Every structure is written in C-alpha cells, then in structure tokens.
Amino acid sequence: MSGSVNHTGEMSNAQLFQQVALLRWLNSQTEEDRRILAAVTGVQVGRELLNRLTGQDKVDAYKRDCVLSIAQFLRQNPRASQAQINAEVEKNVLLFATRVKALETAPIL
C-alpha cells in the first residue's frame, strides 16, 4: 500500500501532512483547520485509490526488483559472457512482464 509506513519506519510525506493537519485541528478545533484536515485526508485517500486502481505502485516495485536482480547477477558473476548476461536479463524481464500482466486479473482492493 502506498500510504503505509516505508521500510525504514518513517511516514510518507502524505501521512506526515495528514498528521500535521490532524494535530492542528486537535489543538484548535477551528473550522479552517477542519477543512484543511479534510482536504489533506481527501488527497491521501484519492492517491491511494488511484494507486490501487492503476497498480502503479506494484509496477514500480516489480521494476525495482527486476533491476536489482540483474545487478545482483552481474555483481556475483563479473566474468559472465554476453550470452549469460542476455539470458539473465531476458529471464528477469519476462518475470517482470508476467507479474505486471497478473495485475490485470488481481482484485483492485
């Protein structure tokens, strides 16, 4: 989920803005701060819905996995032939494509 805490335990920017808006409203409870909190929360919800509908966050993660896997192969096999490198790249790109294609049939929520 794109709105979740990242791998280092930090909040996303959207979560931080929402928490700041919530804190402001909790301290003041003014109508203006309530509107700011509602707007920030609405943007965060809209962004999460868009990510779930498009699957873009998963595509980005799959792309990172693909590139990192190829880089790891190259580090572990510095003397690999061009044919071996091509085979590894092809294997990882096909895996990436398969994972992205599977998103078409995955449930949205």
DOPA-381854 format. One record per atom (N, C-alpha, C, O): residue in one letter; atom name; x, y, z. Coordinates in Angstrom, 3 decimals. Layout:
<rs>
["A","CA",[X,Y,Z]] ...
</rs>
This chain:
<rs>
["M","N",[0.851,-1.173,0.000]] ["M","CA",[0.000,0.000,0.000]] ["M","C",[0.890,1.227,0.000]] ["M","O",[1.854,1.291,0.763]] ["S","N",[0.585,2.191,-0.835]] ["S","CA",[1.454,3.349,-0.980]] ["S","C",[1.382,4.285,0.217]] ["S","O",[2.325,5.044,0.438]] ["G","N",[0.321,4.267,0.992]] ["G","CA",[0.196,5.151,2.127]] ["G","C",[0.765,4.580,3.405]] ["G","O",[0.690,5.224,4.451]] ["S","N",[1.337,3.380,3.350]] ["S","CA",[1.836,2.742,4.545]] ["S","C",[3.210,3.270,4.917]] ["S","O",[3.849,3.994,4.153]] ["V","N",[3.646,2.891,6.100]] ["V","CA",[4.961,3.291,6.581]] ["V","C",[5.999,2.601,5.704]] ["V","O",[5.842,1.431,5.355]] ["N","N",[7.064,3.327,5.347]] ["N","CA",[8.066,2.755,4.456]] ["N","C",[8.979,1.785,5.203]] ["N","O",[8.834,1.581,6.409]] ["H","N",[9.915,1.196,4.473]] ["H","CA",[10.775,0.159,5.030]] ["H","C",[11.695,0.662,6.139]] ["H","O",[12.245,-0.150,6.883]] ["T","N",[11.876,1.956,6.271]] ["T","CA",[12.702,2.484,7.363]] ["T","C",[11.849,2.889,8.560]] ["T","O",[12.382,3.395,9.548]] ["G","N",[10.556,2.680,8.493]] ["G","CA",[9.668,3.001,9.599]] ["G","C",[9.183,4.430,9.598]] ["G","O",[8.487,4.842,10.526]] ["E","N",[9.534,5.201,8.577]] ["E","CA",[9.108,6.598,8.509]] ["E","C",[7.771,6.714,7.799]] ["E","O",[7.406,5.868,6.982]] ["M","N",[7.048,7.779,8.127]] ["M","CA",[5.789,8.060,7.441]] ["M","C",[6.086,8.609,6.049]] ["M","O",[7.136,9.204,5.808]] ["S","N",[5.139,8.396,5.142]] ["S","CA",[5.247,9.036,3.834]] ["S","C",[4.972,10.528,4.013]] ["S","O",[4.477,10.954,5.056]] ["N","N",[5.296,11.313,2.992]] ["N","CA",[5.005,12.750,3.053]] ["N","C",[3.518,12.992,3.244]] ["N","O",[3.122,13.857,4.025]] ["A","N",[2.689,12.227,2.529]] ["A","CA",[1.239,12.397,2.647]] ["A","C",[0.772,12.118,4.077]] ["A","O",[-0.069,12.842,4.612]] ["Q","N",[1.315,11.077,4.689]] ["Q","CA",[0.936,10.765,6.072]] ["Q","C",[1.386,11.863,7.030]] ["Q","O",[0.662,12.227,7.956]] ["L","N",[2.583,12.384,6.798]] ["L","CA",[3.087,13.456,7.659]] ["L","C",[2.202,14.694,7.557]] ["L","O",[1.857,15.294,8.575]] ["F","N",[1.830,15.081,6.331]] ["F","CA",[0.947,16.242,6.159]] ["F","C",[-0.395,16.011,6.849]] ["F","O",[-0.943,16.913,7.481]] ["Q","N",[-0.915,14.792,6.719]] ["Q","CA",[-2.188,14.490,7.361]] ["Q","C",[-2.060,14.578,8.884]] ["Q","O",[-2.952,15.113,9.543]] ["Q","N",[-0.984,14.071,9.442]] ["Q","CA",[-0.788,14.123,10.892]] ["Q","C",[-0.616,15.556,11.387]] ["Q","O",[-1.111,15.912,12.456]] ["V","N",[0.084,16.373,10.612]] ["V","CA",[0.232,17.792,10.976]] ["V","C",[-1.136,18.473,10.968]] ["V","O",[-1.467,19.227,11.883]] ["A","N",[-1.927,18.199,9.926]] ["A","CA",[-3.267,18.801,9.845]] ["A","C",[-4.144,18.315,11.001]] ["A","O",[-4.897,19.097,11.582]] ["L","N",[-4.046,17.034,11.330]] ["L","CA",[-4.826,16.497,12.447]] ["L","C",[-4.402,17.141,13.764]] ["L","O",[-5.248,17.518,14.574]] ["L","N",[-3.113,17.265,13.974]] ["L","CA",[-2.612,17.889,15.194]] ["L","C",[-3.088,19.336,15.312]] ["L","O",[-3.505,19.781,16.381]] ["R","N",[-3.018,20.065,14.186]] ["R","CA",[-3.517,21.455,14.197]] ["R","C",[-4.976,21.507,14.595]] ["R","O",[-5.376,22.321,15.427]] ["W","N",[-5.778,20.620,13.989]] ["W","CA",[-7.209,20.630,14.278]] ["W","C",[-7.472,20.227,15.724]] ["W","O",[-8.321,20.820,16.389]] ["L","N",[-6.746,19.217,16.219]] ["L","CA",[-6.944,18.785,17.603]] ["L","C",[-6.619,19.908,18.591]] ["L","O",[-7.264,20.036,19.631]] ["N","N",[-5.620,20.712,18.257]] ["N","CA",[-5.246,21.810,19.153]] ["N","C",[-6.179,23.003,19.058]] ["N","O",[-6.380,23.707,20.048]] ["S","N",[-6.752,23.242,17.888]] ["S","CA",[-7.555,24.452,17.714]] ["S","C",[-9.045,24.168,17.566]] ["S","O",[-9.881,24.928,18.054]] ["Q","N",[-9.368,23.079,16.894]] ["Q","CA",[-10.734,22.695,16.538]] ["Q","C",[-11.489,23.827,15.829]] ["Q","O",[-12.698,23.989,15.995]] ["T","N",[-10.743,24.603,15.037]] ["T","CA",[-11.384,25.644,14.239]] ["T","C",[-11.926,25.030,12.957]] ["T","O",[-11.482,23.966,12.526]] ["E","N",[-12.879,25.705,12.362]] ["E","CA",[-13.466,25.247,11.103]] ["E","C",[-12.419,25.252,9.988]] ["E","O",[-12.407,24.362,9.139]] ["E","N",[-11.547,26.250,9.994]] ["E","CA",[-10.497,26.319,8.969]] ["E","C",[-9.568,25.095,9.049]] ["E","O",[-9.244,24.492,8.026]] ["D","N",[-9.148,24.739,10.259]] ["D","CA",[-8.268,23.583,10.414]] ["D","C",[-8.991,22.272,10.098]] ["D","O",[-8.370,21.323,9.621]] ["R","N",[-10.293,22.216,10.360]] ["R","CA",[-11.077,21.033,9.997]] ["R","C",[-11.115,20.878,8.484]] ["R","O",[-10.992,19.767,7.969]] ["R","N",[-11.288,22.001,7.759]] ["R","CA",[-11.309,21.953,6.284]] ["R","C",[-9.945,21.526,5.728]] ["R","O",[-9.873,20.765,4.764]] ["I","N",[-8.865,22.024,6.347]] ["I","CA",[-7.516,21.634,5.913]] ["I","C",[-7.318,20.137,6.132]] ["I","O",[-6.812,19.443,5.249]] ["L","N",[-7.712,19.636,7.296]] ["L","CA",[-7.598,18.207,7.592]] ["L","C",[-8.411,17.381,6.596]] ["L","O",[-7.936,16.361,6.095]] ["A","N",[-9.633,17.823,6.312]] ["A","CA",[-10.482,17.094,5.358]] ["A","C",[-9.854,17.092,3.964]] ["A","O",[-9.896,16.076,3.269]] ["A","N",[-9.273,18.218,3.551]] ["A","CA",[-8.658,18.295,2.222]] ["A","C",[-7.432,17.397,2.128]] ["A","O",[-7.269,16.664,1.152]] ["V","N",[-6.574,17.450,3.133]] ["V","CA",[-5.358,16.627,3.126]] ["V","C",[-5.730,15.145,3.155]] ["V","O",[-5.130,14.343,2.440]] ["T","N",[-6.699,14.784,3.964]] ["T","CA",[-7.139,13.388,4.028]] ["T","C",[-7.760,12.962,2.705]] ["T","O",[-7.535,11.839,2.251]] ["G","N",[-8.532,13.834,2.085]] ["G","CA",[-9.140,13.529,0.787]] ["G","C",[-8.097,13.290,-0.286]] ["G","O",[-8.247,12.386,-1.108]] ["V","N",[-7.046,14.087,-0.288]] ["V","CA",[-5.965,13.906,-1.261]] ["V","C",[-5.282,12.559,-1.031]] ["V","O",[-5.003,11.833,-1.985]] ["Q","N",[-5.015,12.228,0.221]] ["Q","CA",[-4.347,10.963,0.527]] ["Q","C",[-5.225,9.771,0.127]] ["Q","O",[-4.722,8.800,-0.439]] ["V","N",[-6.502,9.832,0.410]] ["V","CA",[-7.421,8.752,0.028]] ["V","C",[-7.495,8.646,-1.499]] ["V","O",[-7.467,7.545,-2.048]] ["G","N",[-7.589,9.779,-2.172]] ["G","CA",[-7.634,9.765,-3.640]] ["G","C",[-6.380,9.169,-4.248]] ["G","O",[-6.454,8.399,-5.205]] ["R","N",[-5.230,9.521,-3.697]] ["R","CA",[-3.953,8.978,-4.185]] ["R","C",[-3.897,7.468,-3.985]] ["R","O",[-3.452,6.741,-4.873]] ["E","N",[-4.337,7.001,-2.847]] ["E","CA",[-4.328,5.563,-2.567]] ["E","C",[-5.290,4.826,-3.499]] ["E","O",[-4.962,3.747,-3.992]] ["L","N",[-6.456,5.388,-3.743]] ["L","CA",[-7.407,4.757,-4.668]] ["L","C",[-6.831,4.691,-6.077]] ["L","O",[-6.973,3.674,-6.757]] ["L","N",[-6.185,5.760,-6.517]] ["L","CA",[-5.564,5.769,-7.837]] ["L","C",[-4.482,4.699,-7.937]] ["L","O",[-4.411,3.980,-8.934]] ["N","N",[-3.644,4.591,-6.915]] ["N","CA",[-2.598,3.568,-6.909]] ["N","C",[-3.197,2.170,-6.961]] ["N","O",[-2.670,1.295,-7.649]] ["R","N",[-4.283,1.955,-6.247]] ["R","CA",[-4.907,0.631,-6.249]] ["R","C",[-5.567,0.335,-7.589]] ["R","O",[-5.525,-0.800,-8.065]] ["L","N",[-6.170,1.340,-8.196]] ["L","CA",[-6.820,1.129,-9.493]] ["L","C",[-5.809,0.889,-10.607]] ["L","O",[-6.024,0.041,-11.473]] ["T","N",[-4.717,1.629,-10.587]] ["T","CA",[-3.723,1.514,-11.660]] ["T","C",[-2.671,0.458,-11.372]] ["T","O",[-2.056,-0.068,-12.299]] ["G","N",[-2.452,0.139,-10.103]] ["G","CA",[-1.405,-0.798,-9.731]] ["G","C",[-0.008,-0.233,-9.936]] ["G","O",[0.969,-0.982,-9.921]] ["Q","N",[0.100,1.077,-10.126]] ["Q","CA",[1.388,1.688,-10.442]] ["Q","C",[2.424,1.459,-9.346]] ["Q","O",[3.602,1.268,-9.650]] ["D","N",[2.017,1.475,-8.090]] ["D","CA",[2.984,1.245,-7.019]] ["D","C",[3.568,-0.159,-7.105]] ["D","O",[4.751,-0.358,-6.829]] ["K","N",[2.739,-1.137,-7.489]] ["K","CA",[3.236,-2.506,-7.646]] ["K","C",[4.131,-2.621,-8.868]] ["K","O",[5.153,-3.306,-8.820]] ["V","N",[3.767,-1.965,-9.959]] ["V","CA",[4.608,-1.979,-11.160]] ["V","C",[5.979,-1.398,-10.834]] ["V","O",[7.001,-1.949,-11.244]] ["D","N",[6.007,-0.293,-10.102]] ["D","CA",[7.277,0.315,-9.713]] ["D","C",[8.110,-0.638,-8.852]] ["D","O",[9.325,-0.729,-9.027]] ["A","N",[7.466,-1.343,-7.930]] ["A","CA",[8.181,-2.307,-7.081]] ["A","C",[8.719,-3.465,-7.925]] ["A","O",[9.843,-3.919,-7.708]] ["Y","N",[7.930,-3.939,-8.876]] ["Y","CA",[8.380,-5.032,-9.748]] ["Y","C",[9.568,-4.586,-10.599]] ["Y","O",[10.501,-5.355,-10.832]] ["K","N",[9.525,-3.350,-11.055]] ["K","CA",[10.629,-2.821,-11.864]] ["K","C",[11.907,-2.758,-11.032]] ["K","O",[12.979,-3.142,-11.498]] ["R","N",[11.783,-2.268,-9.797]] ["R","CA",[12.947,-2.216,-8.894]] ["R","C",[13.513,-3.616,-8.670]] ["R","O",[14.727,-3.815,-8.715]] ["D","N",[12.625,-4.589,-8.426]] ["D","CA",[13.065,-5.971,-8.217]] ["D","C",[13.816,-6.501,-9.429]] ["D","O",[14.838,-7.171,-9.283]] ["C","N",[13.321,-6.207,-10.610]] ["C","CA",[13.932,-6.666,-11.853]] ["C","C",[15.349,-6.096,-11.988]] ["C","O",[16.301,-6.836,-12.241]] ["V","N",[15.477,-4.805,-11.821]] ["V","CA",[16.779,-4.152,-11.971]] ["V","C",[17.748,-4.642,-10.897]] ["V","O",[18.913,-4.913,-11.188]] ["L","N",[17.274,-4.756,-9.667]] ["L","CA",[18.149,-5.214,-8.587]] ["L","C",[18.603,-6.653,-8.792]] ["L","O",[19.745,-6.994,-8.485]] ["S","N",[17.725,-7.490,-9.303]] ["S","CA",[18.078,-8.884,-9.563]] ["S","C",[19.163,-8.980,-10.637]] ["S","O",[20.105,-9.762,-10.509]] ["I","N",[19.024,-8.191,-11.681]] ["I","CA",[20.039,-8.175,-12.746]] ["I","C",[21.362,-7.649,-12.204]] ["I","O",[22.421,-8.204,-12.496]] ["A","N",[21.302,-6.587,-11.422]] ["A","CA",[22.526,-6.022,-10.835]] ["A","C",[23.205,-7.029,-9.918]] ["A","O",[24.430,-7.143,-9.924]] ["Q","N",[22.431,-7.752,-9.139]] ["Q","CA",[22.990,-8.762,-8.246]] ["Q","C",[23.670,-9.869,-9.053]] ["Q","O",[24.757,-10.320,-8.690]] ["F","N",[23.042,-10.306,-10.138]] ["F","CA",[23.660,-11.316,-11.004]] ["F","C",[24.999,-10.817,-11.533]] ["F","O",[25.986,-11.553,-11.537]] ["L","N",[25.030,-9.573,-11.975]] ["L","CA",[26.267,-9.024,-12.532]] ["L","C",[27.370,-8.923,-11.467]] ["L","O",[28.540,-9.172,-11.757]] ["R","N",[26.996,-8.561,-10.252]] ["R","CA",[27.985,-8.488,-9.163]] ["R","C",[28.524,-9.875,-8.822]] ["R","O",[29.719,-10.042,-8.575]] ["Q","N",[27.640,-10.859,-8.812]] ["Q","CA",[28.043,-12.213,-8.439]] ["Q","C",[28.744,-12.958,-9.575]] ["Q","O",[29.411,-13.965,-9.339]] ["N","N",[28.595,-12.468,-10.800]] ["N","CA",[29.163,-13.132,-11.973]] ["N","C",[29.904,-12.115,-12.839]] ["N","O",[29.491,-11.852,-13.968]] ["P","N",[30.990,-11.542,-12.327]] ["P","CA",[31.669,-10.483,-13.069]] ["P","C",[32.269,-10.959,-14.401]] ["P","O",[32.544,-10.144,-15.282]] ["R","N",[32.466,-12.242,-14.543]] ["R","CA",[33.047,-12.766,-15.784]] ["R","C",[32.019,-13.461,-16.666]] ["R","O",[32.371,-14.248,-17.545]] ["A","N",[30.760,-13.166,-16.427]] ["A","CA",[29.705,-13.791,-17.233]] ["A","C",[29.844,-13.358,-18.690]] ["A","O",[30.199,-12.219,-18.992]] ["S","N",[29.555,-14.296,-19.573]] ["S","CA",[29.617,-13.987,-21.005]] ["S","C",[28.417,-13.119,-21.383]] ["S","O",[27.451,-13.002,-20.628]] ["Q","N",[28.501,-12.520,-22.558]] ["Q","CA",[27.383,-11.695,-23.024]] ["Q","C",[26.124,-12.549,-23.158]] ["Q","O",[25.022,-12.077,-22.880]] ["A","N",[26.282,-13.793,-23.579]] ["A","CA",[25.127,-14.694,-23.714]] ["A","C",[24.490,-14.967,-22.348]] ["A","O",[23.265,-14.998,-22.236]] ["Q","N",[25.312,-15.165,-21.307]] ["Q","CA",[24.782,-15.398,-19.963]] ["Q","C",[24.068,-14.149,-19.439]] ["Q","O",[23.004,-14.239,-18.826]] ["I","N",[24.663,-13.000,-19.686]] ["I","CA",[24.040,-11.738,-19.252]] ["I","C",[22.706,-11.554,-19.968]] ["I","O",[21.699,-11.218,-19.344]] ["N","N",[22.704,-11.779,-21.289]] ["N","CA",[21.461,-11.641,-22.056]] ["N","C",[20.386,-12.586,-21.539]] ["N","O",[19.221,-12.203,-21.436]] ["A","N",[20.767,-13.818,-21.213]] ["A","CA",[19.804,-14.799,-20.699]] ["A","C",[19.237,-14.350,-19.354]] ["A","O",[18.039,-14.483,-19.107]] ["E","N",[20.099,-13.818,-18.489]] ["E","CA",[19.644,-13.354,-17.173]] ["E","C",[18.716,-12.154,-17.311]] ["E","O",[17.691,-12.078,-16.634]] ["V","N",[19.071,-11.223,-18.180]] ["V","CA",[18.223,-10.053,-18.414]] ["V","C",[16.875,-10.502,-18.962]] ["V","O",[15.830,-10.041,-18.503]] ["E","N",[16.895,-11.400,-19.942]] ["E","CA",[15.642,-11.883,-20.534]] ["E","C",[14.779,-12.578,-19.486]] ["E","O",[13.568,-12.362,-19.441]] ["K","N",[15.381,-13.400,-18.655]] ["K","CA",[14.642,-14.100,-17.598]] ["K","C",[13.959,-13.098,-16.668]] ["K","O",[12.782,-13.253,-16.340]] ["N","N",[14.699,-12.070,-16.245]] ["N","CA",[14.140,-11.090,-15.310]] ["N","C",[13.090,-10.201,-15.956]] ["N","O",[12.105,-9.843,-15.310]] ["V","N",[13.280,-9.843,-17.205]] ["V","CA",[12.282,-9.023,-17.905]] ["V","C",[10.997,-9.823,-18.110]] ["V","O",[9.901,-9.279,-17.972]] ["L","N",[11.121,-11.102,-18.435]] ["L","CA",[9.925,-11.945,-18.584]] ["L","C",[9.187,-12.098,-17.255]] ["L","O",[7.957,-12.084,-17.215]] ["L","N",[9.946,-12.243,-16.171]] ["L","CA",[9.312,-12.311,-14.849]] ["L","C",[8.585,-11.008,-14.547]] ["L","O",[7.452,-11.025,-14.065]] ["F","N",[9.230,-9.877,-14.829]] ["F","CA",[8.599,-8.561,-14.636]] ["F","C",[7.298,-8.478,-15.433]] ["F","O",[6.262,-8.081,-14.901]] ["A","N",[7.359,-8.856,-16.717]] ["A","CA",[6.176,-8.782,-17.579]] ["A","C",[5.057,-9.687,-17.074]] ["A","O",[3.885,-9.314,-17.123]] ["T","N",[5.412,-10.867,-16.591]] ["T","CA",[4.416,-11.802,-16.061]] ["T","C",[3.745,-11.227,-14.821]] ["T","O",[2.529,-11.326,-14.659]] ["R","N",[4.544,-10.630,-13.956]] ["R","CA",[3.990,-10.050,-12.735]] ["R","C",[3.069,-8.875,-13.055]] ["R","O",[2.013,-8.731,-12.438]] ["V","N",[3.457,-8.041,-14.008]] ["V","CA",[2.614,-6.908,-14.397]] ["V","C",[1.332,-7.416,-15.040]] ["V","O",[0.249,-6.905,-14.754]] ["K","N",[1.446,-8.409,-15.898]] ["K","CA",[0.259,-8.980,-16.563]] ["K","C",[-0.715,-9.547,-15.529]] ["K","O",[-1.930,-9.434,-15.691]] ["A","N",[-0.183,-10.153,-14.472]] ["A","CA",[-1.034,-10.721,-13.420]] ["A","C",[-1.850,-9.651,-12.704]] ["A","O",[-2.900,-9.947,-12.133]] ["L","N",[-1.379,-8.424,-12.732]] ["L","CA",[-2.128,-7.328,-12.097]] ["L","C",[-3.478,-7.103,-12.775]] ["L","O",[-4.421,-6.618,-12.148]] ["E","N",[-3.567,-7.456,-14.060]] ["E","CA",[-4.818,-7.256,-14.799]] ["E","C",[-5.955,-8.070,-14.217]] ["E","O",[-7.114,-7.664,-14.309]] ["T","N",[-5.646,-9.217,-13.615]] ["T","CA",[-6.698,-10.074,-13.082]] ["T","C",[-6.760,-10.029,-11.554]] ["T","O",[-7.631,-10.654,-10.948]] ["A","N",[-5.842,-9.294,-10.937]] ["A","CA",[-5.828,-9.196,-9.466]] ["A","C",[-6.987,-8.321,-8.999]] ["A","O",[-7.370,-7.375,-9.687]] ["P","N",[-7.548,-8.637,-7.825]] ["P","CA",[-8.604,-7.775,-7.297]] ["P","C",[-8.067,-6.376,-7.002]] ["P","O",[-6.909,-6.218,-6.615]] ["I","N",[-8.895,-5.389,-7.181]] ["I","CA",[-8.489,-3.989,-7.024]] ["I","C",[-8.215,-3.654,-5.569]] ["I","O",[-7.212,-3.005,-5.271]] ["L","N",[-9.065,-4.073,-4.667]] ["L","CA",[-8.902,-3.692,-3.258]] ["L","C",[-8.519,-4.833,-2.414]] ["L","O",[-8.343,-4.676,-1.205]] 
</rs>
